[in-house]
């Protein structure tokens, strides 16, 4: 796992759309979250979002949070993951 409990993350894959509970970087819902749990046997990461929602993701759906992520960077990250 590339994340550990307490790490700050952003959701960038867009795989689950953009909504309050899926705060996709570069959208009106964008916010950071804190890793609250890790299920290594299934590869999921539980995130407590700063907007008071929670959700679970695969680690490839998230990136480490570092400052504000501009929409162009979010788009480039999303596209680079699709090419893999």
mmCIF file of the N, C-alpha and C atoms, coordinates in Angstrom:
data_MODEL
# 
_entry.id   MODEL 
# 
loop_
_atom_site.group_PDB 
_atom_site.id 
_atom_site.type_symbol 
_atom_site.label_atom_id 
_atom_site.label_alt_id 
_atom_site.label_comp_id 
_atom_site.label_asym_id 
_atom_site.label_entity_id 
_atom_site.label_seq_id 
_atom_site.pdbx_PDB_ins_code 
_atom_site.Cartn_x 
_atom_site.Cartn_y 
_atom_site.Cartn_z 
_atom_site.occupancy 
_atom_site.B_iso_or_equiv 
_atom_site.pdbx_formal_charge 
_atom_site.auth_seq_id 
_atom_site.auth_comp_id 
_atom_site.auth_asym_id 
_atom_site.auth_atom_id 
_atom_site.pdbx_PDB_model_num 
ATOM 1   N N  . UNK A 1 1  ? 0.838   -1.194 0.000   1.00 0.00 ? 1  UNK A N  1 
ATOM 2   C CA . UNK A 1 1  ? 0.000   0.000  0.000   1.00 0.00 ? 1  UNK A CA 1 
ATOM 3   C C  . UNK A 1 1  ? 0.876   1.249  0.000   1.00 0.00 ? 1  UNK A C  1 
ATOM 4   N N  . UNK A 1 2  ? 0.490   2.215  -0.812  1.00 0.00 ? 2  UNK A N  1 
ATOM 5   C CA . UNK A 1 2  ? 1.264   3.449  -0.858  1.00 0.00 ? 2  UNK A CA 1 
ATOM 6   C C  . UNK A 1 2  ? 0.774   4.474  0.156   1.00 0.00 ? 2  UNK A C  1 
ATOM 7   N N  . UNK A 1 3  ? -0.367  4.218  0.791   1.00 0.00 ? 3  UNK A N  1 
ATOM 8   C CA . UNK A 1 3  ? -0.897  5.137  1.801   1.00 0.00 ? 3  UNK A CA 1 
ATOM 9   C C  . UNK A 1 3  ? -0.890  4.468  3.171   1.00 0.00 ? 3  UNK A C  1 
ATOM 10  N N  . UNK A 1 4  ? -0.923  5.309  4.196   1.00 0.00 ? 4  UNK A N  1 
ATOM 11  C CA . UNK A 1 4  ? -1.064  4.808  5.558   1.00 0.00 ? 4  UNK A CA 1 
ATOM 12  C C  . UNK A 1 4  ? -2.119  5.652  6.265   1.00 0.00 ? 4  UNK A C  1 
ATOM 13  N N  . UNK A 1 5  ? -2.640  5.159  7.350   1.00 0.00 ? 5  UNK A N  1 
ATOM 14  C CA . UNK A 1 5  ? -3.661  5.877  8.100   1.00 0.00 ? 5  UNK A CA 1 
ATOM 15  C C  . UNK A 1 5  ? -3.111  7.239  8.518   1.00 0.00 ? 5  UNK A C  1 
ATOM 16  N N  . UNK A 1 6  ? -3.924  8.262  8.285   1.00 0.00 ? 6  UNK A N  1 
ATOM 17  C CA . UNK A 1 6  ? -3.546  9.635  8.612   1.00 0.00 ? 6  UNK A CA 1 
ATOM 18  C C  . UNK A 1 6  ? -3.031  10.432 7.424   1.00 0.00 ? 6  UNK A C  1 
ATOM 19  N N  . UNK A 1 7  ? -2.700  9.754  6.315   1.00 0.00 ? 7  UNK A N  1 
ATOM 20  C CA . UNK A 1 7  ? -2.244  10.463 5.115   1.00 0.00 ? 7  UNK A CA 1 
ATOM 21  C C  . UNK A 1 7  ? -3.374  11.324 4.555   1.00 0.00 ? 7  UNK A C  1 
ATOM 22  N N  . UNK A 1 8  ? -3.000  12.459 3.970   1.00 0.00 ? 8  UNK A N  1 
ATOM 23  C CA . UNK A 1 8  ? -3.955  13.346 3.303   1.00 0.00 ? 8  UNK A CA 1 
ATOM 24  C C  . UNK A 1 8  ? -3.965  12.986 1.817   1.00 0.00 ? 8  UNK A C  1 
ATOM 25  N N  . UNK A 1 9  ? -5.171  12.880 1.233   1.00 0.00 ? 9  UNK A N  1 
ATOM 26  C CA . UNK A 1 9  ? -5.316  12.436 -0.144  1.00 0.00 ? 9  UNK A CA 1 
ATOM 27  C C  . UNK A 1 9  ? -6.334  13.277 -0.908  1.00 0.00 ? 9  UNK A C  1 
ATOM 28  N N  . UNK A 1 10 ? -6.287  13.151 -2.249  1.00 0.00 ? 10 UNK A N  1 
ATOM 29  C CA . UNK A 1 10 ? -7.280  13.710 -3.162  1.00 0.00 ? 10 UNK A CA 1 
ATOM 30  C C  . UNK A 1 10 ? -7.756  12.586 -4.073  1.00 0.00 ? 10 UNK A C  1 
ATOM 31  N N  . UNK A 1 11 ? -9.022  12.647 -4.457  1.00 0.00 ? 11 UNK A N  1 
ATOM 32  C CA . UNK A 1 11 ? -9.615  11.680 -5.382  1.00 0.00 ? 11 UNK A CA 1 
ATOM 33  C C  . UNK A 1 11 ? -9.455  12.225 -6.803  1.00 0.00 ? 11 UNK A C  1 
ATOM 34  N N  . UNK A 1 12 ? -8.768  11.471 -7.669  1.00 0.00 ? 12 UNK A N  1 
ATOM 35  C CA . UNK A 1 12 ? -8.464  11.983 -9.010  1.00 0.00 ? 12 UNK A CA 1 
ATOM 36  C C  . UNK A 1 12 ? -8.884  11.065 -10.156 1.00 0.00 ? 12 UNK A C  1 
ATOM 37  N N  . UNK A 1 13 ? -9.253  9.840  -9.893  1.00 0.00 ? 13 UNK A N  1 
ATOM 38  C CA . UNK A 1 13 ? -9.512  8.921  -11.013 1.00 0.00 ? 13 UNK A CA 1 
ATOM 39  C C  . UNK A 1 13 ? -10.804 9.246  -11.758 1.00 0.00 ? 13 UNK A C  1 
ATOM 40  N N  . UNK A 1 14 ? -11.796 9.737  -11.065 1.00 0.00 ? 14 UNK A N  1 
ATOM 41  C CA . UNK A 1 14 ? -13.087 9.996  -11.693 1.00 0.00 ? 14 UNK A CA 1 
ATOM 42  C C  . UNK A 1 14 ? -13.885 8.739  -11.976 1.00 0.00 ? 14 UNK A C  1 
ATOM 43  N N  . UNK A 1 15 ? -13.377 7.591  -11.575 1.00 0.00 ? 15 UNK A N  1 
ATOM 44  C CA . UNK A 1 15 ? -14.024 6.302  -11.843 1.00 0.00 ? 15 UNK A CA 1 
ATOM 45  C C  . UNK A 1 15 ? -15.439 6.232  -11.277 1.00 0.00 ? 15 UNK A C  1 
ATOM 46  N N  . UNK A 1 16 ? -15.683 6.911  -10.173 1.00 0.00 ? 16 UNK A N  1 
ATOM 47  C CA . UNK A 1 16 ? -16.978 6.851  -9.499  1.00 0.00 ? 16 UNK A CA 1 
ATOM 48  C C  . UNK A 1 16 ? -17.768 8.146  -9.678  1.00 0.00 ? 16 UNK A C  1 
ATOM 49  N N  . UNK A 1 17 ? -17.353 8.966  -10.649 1.00 0.00 ? 17 UNK A N  1 
ATOM 50  C CA . UNK A 1 17 ? -18.028 10.230 -10.900 1.00 0.00 ? 17 UNK A CA 1 
ATOM 51  C C  . UNK A 1 17 ? -17.614 11.292 -9.899  1.00 0.00 ? 17 UNK A C  1 
ATOM 52  N N  . UNK A 1 18 ? -18.309 12.412 -9.953  1.00 0.00 ? 18 UNK A N  1 
ATOM 53  C CA . UNK A 1 18 ? -18.052 13.531 -9.043  1.00 0.00 ? 18 UNK A CA 1 
ATOM 54  C C  . UNK A 1 18 ? -19.337 13.830 -8.281  1.00 0.00 ? 18 UNK A C  1 
ATOM 55  N N  . UNK A 1 19 ? -19.244 13.834 -6.971  1.00 0.00 ? 19 UNK A N  1 
ATOM 56  C CA . UNK A 1 19 ? -20.395 14.096 -6.115  1.00 0.00 ? 19 UNK A CA 1 
ATOM 57  C C  . UNK A 1 19 ? -19.870 14.486 -4.740  1.00 0.00 ? 19 UNK A C  1 
ATOM 58  N N  . UNK A 1 20 ? -20.763 14.836 -3.859  1.00 0.00 ? 20 UNK A N  1 
ATOM 59  C CA . UNK A 1 20 ? -20.361 15.214 -2.508  1.00 0.00 ? 20 UNK A CA 1 
ATOM 60  C C  . UNK A 1 20 ? -19.562 14.101 -1.845  1.00 0.00 ? 20 UNK A C  1 
ATOM 61  N N  . UNK A 1 21 ? -19.969 12.851 -2.055  1.00 0.00 ? 21 UNK A N  1 
ATOM 62  C CA . UNK A 1 21 ? -19.270 11.718 -1.433  1.00 0.00 ? 21 UNK A CA 1 
ATOM 63  C C  . UNK A 1 21 ? -18.117 11.192 -2.298  1.00 0.00 ? 21 UNK A C  1 
ATOM 64  N N  . UNK A 1 22 ? -17.930 11.751 -3.482  1.00 0.00 ? 22 UNK A N  1 
ATOM 65  C CA . UNK A 1 22 ? -16.803 11.450 -4.377  1.00 0.00 ? 22 UNK A CA 1 
ATOM 66  C C  . UNK A 1 22 ? -16.223 12.778 -4.859  1.00 0.00 ? 22 UNK A C  1 
ATOM 67  N N  . UNK A 1 23 ? -15.531 13.488 -3.986  1.00 0.00 ? 23 UNK A N  1 
ATOM 68  C CA . UNK A 1 23 ? -15.088 14.857 -4.298  1.00 0.00 ? 23 UNK A CA 1 
ATOM 69  C C  . UNK A 1 23 ? -13.913 14.912 -5.274  1.00 0.00 ? 23 UNK A C  1 
ATOM 70  N N  . UNK A 1 24 ? -14.228 14.721 -6.543  1.00 0.00 ? 24 UNK A N  1 
ATOM 71  C CA . UNK A 1 24 ? -13.232 14.656 -7.610  1.00 0.00 ? 24 UNK A CA 1 
ATOM 72  C C  . UNK A 1 24 ? -12.462 15.974 -7.727  1.00 0.00 ? 24 UNK A C  1 
ATOM 73  N N  . UNK A 1 25 ? -11.143 15.866 -7.756  1.00 0.00 ? 25 UNK A N  1 
ATOM 74  C CA . UNK A 1 25 ? -10.294 17.048 -7.926  1.00 0.00 ? 25 UNK A CA 1 
ATOM 75  C C  . UNK A 1 25 ? -10.627 17.733 -9.241  1.00 0.00 ? 25 UNK A C  1 
ATOM 76  N N  . UNK A 1 26 ? -10.675 19.057 -9.212  1.00 0.00 ? 26 UNK A N  1 
ATOM 77  C CA . UNK A 1 26 ? -10.968 19.836 -10.404 1.00 0.00 ? 26 UNK A CA 1 
ATOM 78  C C  . UNK A 1 26 ? -12.447 20.060 -10.642 1.00 0.00 ? 26 UNK A C  1 
ATOM 79  N N  . UNK A 1 27 ? -13.302 19.620 -9.703  1.00 0.00 ? 27 UNK A N  1 
ATOM 80  C CA . UNK A 1 27 ? -14.745 19.853 -9.820  1.00 0.00 ? 27 UNK A CA 1 
ATOM 81  C C  . UNK A 1 27 ? -15.208 20.709 -8.646  1.00 0.00 ? 27 UNK A C  1 
ATOM 82  N N  . UNK A 1 28 ? -16.479 21.081 -8.666  1.00 0.00 ? 28 UNK A N  1 
ATOM 83  C CA . UNK A 1 28 ? -17.042 21.885 -7.581  1.00 0.00 ? 28 UNK A CA 1 
ATOM 84  C C  . UNK A 1 28 ? -17.022 21.154 -6.245  1.00 0.00 ? 28 UNK A C  1 
ATOM 85  N N  . UNK A 1 29 ? -16.876 19.817 -6.272  1.00 0.00 ? 29 UNK A N  1 
ATOM 86  C CA . UNK A 1 29 ? -16.886 19.016 -5.045  1.00 0.00 ? 29 UNK A CA 1 
ATOM 87  C C  . UNK A 1 29 ? -15.498 18.810 -4.446  1.00 0.00 ? 29 UNK A C  1 
ATOM 88  N N  . UNK A 1 30 ? -14.468 19.264 -5.133  1.00 0.00 ? 30 UNK A N  1 
ATOM 89  C CA . UNK A 1 30 ? -13.090 18.999 -4.711  1.00 0.00 ? 30 UNK A CA 1 
ATOM 90  C C  . UNK A 1 30 ? -12.848 19.354 -3.244  1.00 0.00 ? 30 UNK A C  1 
ATOM 91  N N  . UNK A 1 31 ? -12.254 18.435 -2.527  1.00 0.00 ? 31 UNK A N  1 
ATOM 92  C CA . UNK A 1 31 ? -11.750 18.678 -1.179  1.00 0.00 ? 31 UNK A CA 1 
ATOM 93  C C  . UNK A 1 31 ? -10.730 17.594 -0.864  1.00 0.00 ? 31 UNK A C  1 
ATOM 94  N N  . UNK A 1 32 ? -10.007 17.777 0.202   1.00 0.00 ? 32 UNK A N  1 
ATOM 95  C CA . UNK A 1 32 ? -9.021  16.781 0.627   1.00 0.00 ? 32 UNK A CA 1 
ATOM 96  C C  . UNK A 1 32 ? -9.654  15.860 1.652   1.00 0.00 ? 32 UNK A C  1 
ATOM 97  N N  . UNK A 1 33 ? -8.990  14.740 1.855   1.00 0.00 ? 33 UNK A N  1 
ATOM 98  C CA . UNK A 1 33 ? -9.467  13.786 2.846   1.00 0.00 ? 33 UNK A CA 1 
ATOM 99  C C  . UNK A 1 33 ? -8.311  13.167 3.594   1.00 0.00 ? 33 UNK A C  1 
ATOM 100 N N  . UNK A 1 34 ? -8.655  12.432 4.644   1.00 0.00 ? 34 UNK A N  1 
ATOM 101 C CA . UNK A 1 34 ? -7.674  11.750 5.479   1.00 0.00 ? 34 UNK A CA 1 
ATOM 102 C C  . UNK A 1 34 ? -7.937  10.253 5.436   1.00 0.00 ? 34 UNK A C  1 
ATOM 103 N N  . UNK A 1 35 ? -6.883  9.476  5.193   1.00 0.00 ? 35 UNK A N  1 
ATOM 104 C CA . UNK A 1 35 ? -7.023  8.021  5.179   1.00 0.00 ? 35 UNK A CA 1 
ATOM 105 C C  . UNK A 1 35 ? -7.393  7.569  6.598   1.00 0.00 ? 35 UNK A C  1 
ATOM 106 N N  . UNK A 1 36 ? -8.553  6.905  6.697   1.00 0.00 ? 36 UNK A N  1 
ATOM 107 C CA . UNK A 1 36 ? -9.064  6.470  7.995   1.00 0.00 ? 36 UNK A CA 1 
ATOM 108 C C  . UNK A 1 36 ? -8.876  4.976  8.221   1.00 0.00 ? 36 UNK A C  1 
ATOM 109 N N  . UNK A 1 37 ? -8.707  4.229  7.132   1.00 0.00 ? 37 UNK A N  1 
ATOM 110 C CA . UNK A 1 37 ? -8.543  2.790  7.263   1.00 0.00 ? 37 UNK A CA 1 
ATOM 111 C C  . UNK A 1 37 ? -8.029  2.197  5.969   1.00 0.00 ? 37 UNK A C  1 
ATOM 112 N N  . UNK A 1 38 ? -7.420  1.039  6.082   1.00 0.00 ? 38 UNK A N  1 
ATOM 113 C CA . UNK A 1 38 ? -6.878  0.349  4.920   1.00 0.00 ? 38 UNK A CA 1 
ATOM 114 C C  . UNK A 1 38 ? -7.249  -1.122 5.014   1.00 0.00 ? 38 UNK A C  1 
ATOM 115 N N  . UNK A 1 39 ? -7.835  -1.634 3.949   1.00 0.00 ? 39 UNK A N  1 
ATOM 116 C CA . UNK A 1 39 ? -8.196  -3.055 3.857   1.00 0.00 ? 39 UNK A CA 1 
ATOM 117 C C  . UNK A 1 39 ? -7.235  -3.692 2.862   1.00 0.00 ? 39 UNK A C  1 
ATOM 118 N N  . UNK A 1 40 ? -6.081  -4.131 3.331   1.00 0.00 ? 40 UNK A N  1 
ATOM 119 C CA . UNK A 1 40 ? -5.053  -4.649 2.427   1.00 0.00 ? 40 UNK A CA 1 
ATOM 120 C C  . UNK A 1 40 ? -5.489  -5.897 1.681   1.00 0.00 ? 40 UNK A C  1 
ATOM 121 N N  . UNK A 1 41 ? -6.331  -6.727 2.299   1.00 0.00 ? 41 UNK A N  1 
ATOM 122 C CA . UNK A 1 41 ? -6.754  -7.967 1.631   1.00 0.00 ? 41 UNK A CA 1 
ATOM 123 C C  . UNK A 1 41 ? -7.617  -7.712 0.401   1.00 0.00 ? 41 UNK A C  1 
ATOM 124 N N  . UNK A 1 42 ? -8.313  -6.575 0.343   1.00 0.00 ? 42 UNK A N  1 
ATOM 125 C CA . UNK A 1 42 ? -9.104  -6.224 -0.844  1.00 0.00 ? 42 UNK A CA 1 
ATOM 126 C C  . UNK A 1 42 ? -8.533  -5.008 -1.566  1.00 0.00 ? 42 UNK A C  1 
ATOM 127 N N  . UNK A 1 43 ? -7.516  -4.385 -1.000  1.00 0.00 ? 43 UNK A N  1 
ATOM 128 C CA . UNK A 1 43 ? -6.849  -3.254 -1.646  1.00 0.00 ? 43 UNK A CA 1 
ATOM 129 C C  . UNK A 1 43 ? -7.620  -1.960 -1.594  1.00 0.00 ? 43 UNK A C  1 
ATOM 130 N N  . UNK A 1 44 ? -8.460  -1.781 -0.579  1.00 0.00 ? 44 UNK A N  1 
ATOM 131 C CA . UNK A 1 44 ? -9.237  -0.550 -0.509  1.00 0.00 ? 44 UNK A CA 1 
ATOM 132 C C  . UNK A 1 44 ? -8.714  0.383  0.580   1.00 0.00 ? 44 UNK A C  1 
ATOM 133 N N  . UNK A 1 45 ? -8.989  1.659  0.355   1.00 0.00 ? 45 UNK A N  1 
ATOM 134 C CA . UNK A 1 45 ? -8.574  2.719  1.271   1.00 0.00 ? 45 UNK A CA 1 
ATOM 135 C C  . UNK A 1 45 ? -9.829  3.470  1.698   1.00 0.00 ? 45 UNK A C  1 
ATOM 136 N N  . UNK A 1 46 ? -10.094 3.548  3.000   1.00 0.00 ? 46 UNK A N  1 
ATOM 137 C CA . UNK A 1 46 ? -11.229 4.301  3.534   1.00 0.00 ? 46 UNK A CA 1 
ATOM 138 C C  . UNK A 1 46 ? -10.785 5.736  3.773   1.00 0.00 ? 46 UNK A C  1 
ATOM 139 N N  . UNK A 1 47 ? -11.589 6.698  3.283   1.00 0.00 ? 47 UNK A N  1 
ATOM 140 C CA . UNK A 1 47 ? -11.232 8.113  3.386   1.00 0.00 ? 47 UNK A CA 1 
ATOM 141 C C  . UNK A 1 47 ? -12.333 8.884  4.097   1.00 0.00 ? 47 UNK A C  1 
ATOM 142 N N  . UNK A 1 48 ? -11.955 9.700  5.075   1.00 0.00 ? 48 UNK A N  1 
ATOM 143 C CA . UNK A 1 48 ? -12.850 10.675 5.698   1.00 0.00 ? 48 UNK A CA 1 
ATOM 144 C C  . UNK A 1 48 ? -12.589 12.005 5.008   1.00 0.00 ? 48 UNK A C  1 
ATOM 145 N N  . UNK A 1 49 ? -13.578 12.481 4.232   1.00 0.00 ? 49 UNK A N  1 
ATOM 146 C CA . UNK A 1 49 ? -13.418 13.725 3.488   1.00 0.00 ? 49 UNK A CA 1 
ATOM 147 C C  . UNK A 1 49 ? -13.658 14.933 4.372   1.00 0.00 ? 49 UNK A C  1 
ATOM 148 N N  . UNK A 1 50 ? -13.010 16.042 4.037   1.00 0.00 ? 50 UNK A N  1 
ATOM 149 C CA . UNK A 1 50 ? -13.154 17.283 4.802   1.00 0.00 ? 50 UNK A CA 1 
ATOM 150 C C  . UNK A 1 50 ? -14.563 17.859 4.729   1.00 0.00 ? 50 UNK A C  1 
ATOM 151 N N  . UNK A 1 51 ? -15.393 17.370 3.796   1.00 0.00 ? 51 UNK A N  1 
ATOM 152 C CA . UNK A 1 51 ? -16.786 17.834 3.695   1.00 0.00 ? 51 UNK A CA 1 
ATOM 153 C C  . UNK A 1 51 ? -17.741 16.964 4.526   1.00 0.00 ? 51 UNK A C  1 
ATOM 154 N N  . UNK A 1 52 ? -17.179 16.227 5.489   1.00 0.00 ? 52 UNK A N  1 
ATOM 155 C CA . UNK A 1 52 ? -17.951 15.385 6.423   1.00 0.00 ? 52 UNK A CA 1 
ATOM 156 C C  . UNK A 1 52 ? -18.628 14.183 5.768   1.00 0.00 ? 52 UNK A C  1 
ATOM 157 N N  . UNK A 1 53 ? -18.052 13.659 4.690   1.00 0.00 ? 53 UNK A N  1 
ATOM 158 C CA . UNK A 1 53 ? -18.529 12.407 4.100   1.00 0.00 ? 53 UNK A CA 1 
ATOM 159 C C  . UNK A 1 53 ? -17.394 11.396 4.155   1.00 0.00 ? 53 UNK A C  1 
ATOM 160 N N  . UNK A 1 54 ? -17.726 10.132 3.938   1.00 0.00 ? 54 UNK A N  1 
ATOM 161 C CA . UNK A 1 54 ? -16.730 9.063  3.926   1.00 0.00 ? 54 UNK A CA 1 
ATOM 162 C C  . UNK A 1 54 ? -16.981 8.192  2.698   1.00 0.00 ? 54 UNK A C  1 
ATOM 163 N N  . UNK A 1 55 ? -15.912 7.558  2.215   1.00 0.00 ? 55 UNK A N  1 
ATOM 164 C CA . UNK A 1 55 ? -16.047 6.618  1.113   1.00 0.00 ? 55 UNK A CA 1 
ATOM 165 C C  . UNK A 1 55 ? -14.805 5.742  1.056   1.00 0.00 ? 55 UNK A C  1 
ATOM 166 N N  . UNK A 1 56 ? -14.870 4.685  0.258   1.00 0.00 ? 56 UNK A N  1 
ATOM 167 C CA . UNK A 1 56 ? -13.740 3.773  0.075   1.00 0.00 ? 56 UNK A CA 1 
ATOM 168 C C  . UNK A 1 56 ? -13.341 3.748  -1.390  1.00 0.00 ? 56 UNK A C  1 
ATOM 169 N N  . UNK A 1 57 ? -12.033 3.618  -1.622  1.00 0.00 ? 57 UNK A N  1 
ATOM 170 C CA . UNK A 1 57 ? -11.486 3.649  -2.981  1.00 0.00 ? 57 UNK A CA 1 
ATOM 171 C C  . UNK A 1 57 ? -10.362 2.644  -3.094  1.00 0.00 ? 57 UNK A C  1 
ATOM 172 N N  . UNK A 1 58 ? -9.999  2.309  -4.336  1.00 0.00 ? 58 UNK A N  1 
ATOM 173 C CA . UNK A 1 58 ? -8.753  1.599  -4.573  1.00 0.00 ? 58 UNK A CA 1 
ATOM 174 C C  . UNK A 1 58 ? -7.641  2.637  -4.537  1.00 0.00 ? 58 UNK A C  1 
ATOM 175 N N  . UNK A 1 59 ? -6.444  2.235  -4.142  1.00 0.00 ? 59 UNK A N  1 
ATOM 176 C CA . UNK A 1 59 ? -5.370  3.212  -3.983  1.00 0.00 ? 59 UNK A CA 1 
ATOM 177 C C  . UNK A 1 59 ? -5.054  3.954  -5.278  1.00 0.00 ? 59 UNK A C  1 
ATOM 178 N N  . UNK A 1 60 ? -5.289  3.353  -6.441  1.00 0.00 ? 60 UNK A N  1 
ATOM 179 C CA . UNK A 1 60 ? -5.034  4.031  -7.715  1.00 0.00 ? 60 UNK A CA 1 
ATOM 180 C C  . UNK A 1 60 ? -6.005  5.170  -7.994  1.00 0.00 ? 60 UNK A C  1 
ATOM 181 N N  . UNK A 1 61 ? -7.103  5.242  -7.236  1.00 0.00 ? 61 UNK A N  1 
ATOM 182 C CA . UNK A 1 61 ? -8.071  6.318  -7.412  1.00 0.00 ? 61 UNK A CA 1 
ATOM 183 C C  . UNK A 1 61 ? -7.647  7.591  -6.695  1.00 0.00 ? 61 UNK A C  1 
ATOM 184 N N  . UNK A 1 62 ? -6.622  7.500  -5.863  1.00 0.00 ? 62 UNK A N  1 
ATOM 185 C CA . UNK A 1 62 ? -6.219  8.610  -4.990  1.00 0.00 ? 62 UNK A CA 1 
ATOM 186 C C  . UNK A 1 62 ? -4.775  9.016  -5.247  1.00 0.00 ? 62 UNK A C  1 
ATOM 187 N N  . UNK A 1 63 ? -4.479  10.270 -4.918  1.00 0.00 ? 63 UNK A N  1 
ATOM 188 C CA . UNK A 1 63 ? -3.090  10.737 -4.915  1.00 0.00 ? 63 UNK A CA 1 
ATOM 189 C C  . UNK A 1 63 ? -2.840  11.436 -3.588  1.00 0.00 ? 63 UNK A C  1 
ATOM 190 N N  . UNK A 1 64 ? -1.579  11.526 -3.170  1.00 0.00 ? 64 UNK A N  1 
ATOM 191 C CA . UNK A 1 64 ? -1.278  12.296 -1.960  1.00 0.00 ? 64 UNK A CA 1 
ATOM 192 C C  . UNK A 1 64 ? -1.671  13.756 -2.156  1.00 0.00 ? 64 UNK A C  1 
ATOM 193 N N  . UNK A 1 65 ? -2.245  14.354 -1.141  1.00 0.00 ? 65 UNK A N  1 
ATOM 194 C CA . UNK A 1 65 ? -2.657  15.761 -1.222  1.00 0.00 ? 65 UNK A CA 1 
ATOM 195 C C  . UNK A 1 65 ? -1.470  16.656 -0.914  1.00 0.00 ? 65 UNK A C  1 
ATOM 196 N N  . UNK A 1 66 ? -1.285  17.645 -1.762  1.00 0.00 ? 66 UNK A N  1 
ATOM 197 C CA . UNK A 1 66 ? -0.207  18.620 -1.550  1.00 0.00 ? 66 UNK A CA 1 
ATOM 198 C C  . UNK A 1 66 ? -0.669  19.957 -2.099  1.00 0.00 ? 66 UNK A C  1 
ATOM 199 N N  . UNK A 1 67 ? -1.200  20.802 -1.242  1.00 0.00 ? 67 UNK A N  1 
ATOM 200 C CA . UNK A 1 67 ? -1.692  22.091 -1.704  1.00 0.00 ? 67 UNK A CA 1 
ATOM 201 C C  . UNK A 1 67 ? -2.955  21.920 -2.534  1.00 0.00 ? 67 UNK A C  1 
ATOM 202 N N  . UNK A 1 68 ? -3.366  22.973 -3.211  1.00 0.00 ? 68 UNK A N  1 
ATOM 203 C CA . UNK A 1 68 ? -4.557  22.930 -4.061  1.00 0.00 ? 68 UNK A CA 1 
ATOM 204 C C  . UNK A 1 68 ? -4.194  22.331 -5.404  1.00 0.00 ? 68 UNK A C  1 
ATOM 205 N N  . UNK A 1 69 ? -5.003  21.417 -5.876  1.00 0.00 ? 69 UNK A N  1 
ATOM 206 C CA . UNK A 1 69 ? -4.783  20.747 -7.148  1.00 0.00 ? 69 UNK A CA 1 
ATOM 207 C C  . UNK A 1 69 ? -5.588  21.480 -8.216  1.00 0.00 ? 69 UNK A C  1 
ATOM 208 N N  . UNK A 1 70 ? -4.898  22.087 -9.184  1.00 0.00 ? 70 UNK A N  1 
ATOM 209 C CA . UNK A 1 70 ? -5.634  22.817 -10.213 1.00 0.00 ? 70 UNK A CA 1 
ATOM 210 C C  . UNK A 1 70 ? -6.290  21.832 -11.185 1.00 0.00 ? 70 UNK A C  1 
ATOM 211 N N  . UNK A 1 71 ? -7.352  22.242 -11.870 1.00 0.00 ? 71 UNK A N  1 
ATOM 212 C CA . UNK A 1 71 ? -8.088  21.332 -12.761 1.00 0.00 ? 71 UNK A CA 1 
ATOM 213 C C  . UNK A 1 71 ? -7.235  20.740 -13.875 1.00 0.00 ? 71 UNK A C  1 
ATOM 214 N N  . UNK A 1 72 ? -6.264  21.484 -14.405 1.00 0.00 ? 72 UNK A N  1 
ATOM 215 C CA . UNK A 1 72 ? -5.417  20.956 -15.480 1.00 0.00 ? 72 UNK A CA 1 
ATOM 216 C C  . UNK A 1 72 ? -4.560  19.798 -14.975 1.00 0.00 ? 72 UNK A C  1 
ATOM 217 N N  . UNK A 1 73 ? -4.025  19.928 -13.777 1.00 0.00 ? 73 UNK A N  1 
ATOM 218 C CA . UNK A 1 73 ? -3.225  18.849 -13.191 1.00 0.00 ? 73 UNK A CA 1 
ATOM 219 C C  . UNK A 1 73 ? -4.103  17.634 -12.926 1.00 0.00 ? 73 UNK A C  1 
ATOM 220 N N  . UNK A 1 74 ? -5.297  17.852 -12.402 1.00 0.00 ? 74 UNK A N  1 
ATOM 221 C CA . UNK A 1 74 ? -6.219  16.753 -12.132 1.00 0.00 ? 74 UNK A CA 1 
ATOM 222 C C  . UNK A 1 74 ? -6.548  16.002 -13.423 1.00 0.00 ? 74 UNK A C  1 
ATOM 223 N N  . UNK A 1 75 ? -6.787  16.738 -14.505 1.00 0.00 ? 75 UNK A N  1 
ATOM 224 C CA . UNK A 1 75 ? -7.102  16.114 -15.790 1.00 0.00 ? 75 UNK A CA 1 
ATOM 225 C C  . UNK A 1 75 ? -5.913  15.304 -16.304 1.00 0.00 ? 75 UNK A C  1 
ATOM 226 N N  . UNK A 1 76 ? -4.708  15.866 -16.232 1.00 0.00 ? 76 UNK A N  1 
ATOM 227 C CA . UNK A 1 76 ? -3.521  15.140 -16.688 1.00 0.00 ? 76 UNK A CA 1 
ATOM 228 C C  . UNK A 1 76 ? -3.325  13.856 -15.891 1.00 0.00 ? 76 UNK A C  1 
ATOM 229 N N  . UNK A 1 77 ? -3.519  13.907 -14.582 1.00 0.00 ? 77 UNK A N  1 
ATOM 230 C CA . UNK A 1 77 ? -3.391  12.717 -13.749 1.00 0.00 ? 77 UNK A CA 1 
ATOM 231 C C  . UNK A 1 77 ? -4.416  11.665 -14.132 1.00 0.00 ? 77 UNK A C  1 
ATOM 232 N N  . UNK A 1 78 ? -5.642  12.104 -14.352 1.00 0.00 ? 78 UNK A N  1 
ATOM 233 C CA . UNK A 1 78 ? -6.705  11.183 -14.742 1.00 0.00 ? 78 UNK A CA 1 
ATOM 234 C C  . UNK A 1 78 ? -6.373  10.511 -16.075 1.00 0.00 ? 78 UNK A C  1 
ATOM 235 N N  . UNK A 1 79 ? -5.904  11.285 -17.052 1.00 0.00 ? 79 UNK A N  1 
ATOM 236 C CA . UNK A 1 79 ? -5.596  10.733 -18.371 1.00 0.00 ? 79 UNK A CA 1 
ATOM 237 C C  . UNK A 1 79 ? -4.393  9.796  -18.322 1.00 0.00 ? 79 UNK A C  1 
ATOM 238 N N  . UNK A 1 80 ? -3.401  10.118 -17.499 1.00 0.00 ? 80 UNK A N  1 
ATOM 239 C CA . UNK A 1 80 ? -2.224  9.250  -17.422 1.00 0.00 ? 80 UNK A CA 1 
ATOM 240 C C  . UNK A 1 80 ? -2.583  7.897  -16.811 1.00 0.00 ? 80 UNK A C  1 
ATOM 241 N N  . UNK A 1 81 ? -3.545  7.862  -15.911 1.00 0.00 ? 81 UNK A N  1 
ATOM 242 C CA . UNK A 1 81 ? -3.970  6.597  -15.309 1.00 0.00 ? 81 UNK A CA 1 
ATOM 243 C C  . UNK A 1 81 ? -4.737  5.756  -16.317 1.00 0.00 ? 81 UNK A C  1 
ATOM 244 N N  . UNK A 1 82 ? -5.470  6.383  -17.244 1.00 0.00 ? 82 UNK A N  1 
ATOM 245 C CA . UNK A 1 82 ? -6.231  5.635  -18.254 1.00 0.00 ? 82 UNK A CA 1 
ATOM 246 C C  . UNK A 1 82 ? -5.312  4.958  -19.251 1.00 0.00 ? 82 UNK A C  1 
ATOM 247 N N  . UNK A 1 83 ? -4.131  5.509  -19.470 1.00 0.00 ? 83 UNK A N  1 
ATOM 248 C CA . UNK A 1 83 ? -3.206  4.954  -20.464 1.00 0.00 ? 83 UNK A CA 1 
ATOM 249 C C  . UNK A 1 83 ? -2.470  3.725  -19.955 1.00 0.00 ? 83 UNK A C  1 
ATOM 250 N N  . UNK A 1 84 ? -2.473  3.490  -18.663 1.00 0.00 ? 84 UNK A N  1 
ATOM 251 C CA . UNK A 1 84 ? -1.745  2.350  -18.091 1.00 0.00 ? 84 UNK A CA 1 
ATOM 252 C C  . UNK A 1 84 ? -2.404  1.045  -18.409 1.00 0.00 ? 84 UNK A C  1 
# 
